[in-house]
Amino acid sequence: MKTDLLSDSQEYVQETYEDFFNRFNGFGKEIFNILKIELPYVFENLTLYKAIKSTGKHIGGFQPLDSYAIFDDENIQFVIQLEPLSEVICLFNDKTGIEIGYWSEDEYRDAINFIKQNFITI
């Protein structure tokens, strides 16, 4: 895997964007379509993952419904985690993070702005 930003409580496998789009029907799904339009450089440097099993390292640490996307351009790394059950978009790296959810007036705009302000300089 490209990065150690993901929790060691799960094992992950890479999935294609098409596989993700067919599998994932939860909250936050449209973030990738918006990234493709507004921040194509970010979208092009994402690798998508899904959790396939618990490693047993942490109790309750298995989230098989979530989706994980890692941005990695060799200079900057960050994760976009979609949590459909709690309706949250998590954005984080080793320095900062945020949870944006259904309570936001525009969760996608807030996520794009956070990425622009905290992770990338385009």
Helices and strands as residue ranges (DSSP letters): E 10-15, H 17-23, H 31-38, H 40-44, E 46-54, E 67-72, E 77-83, E 88-92, E 97-101, H 107-118
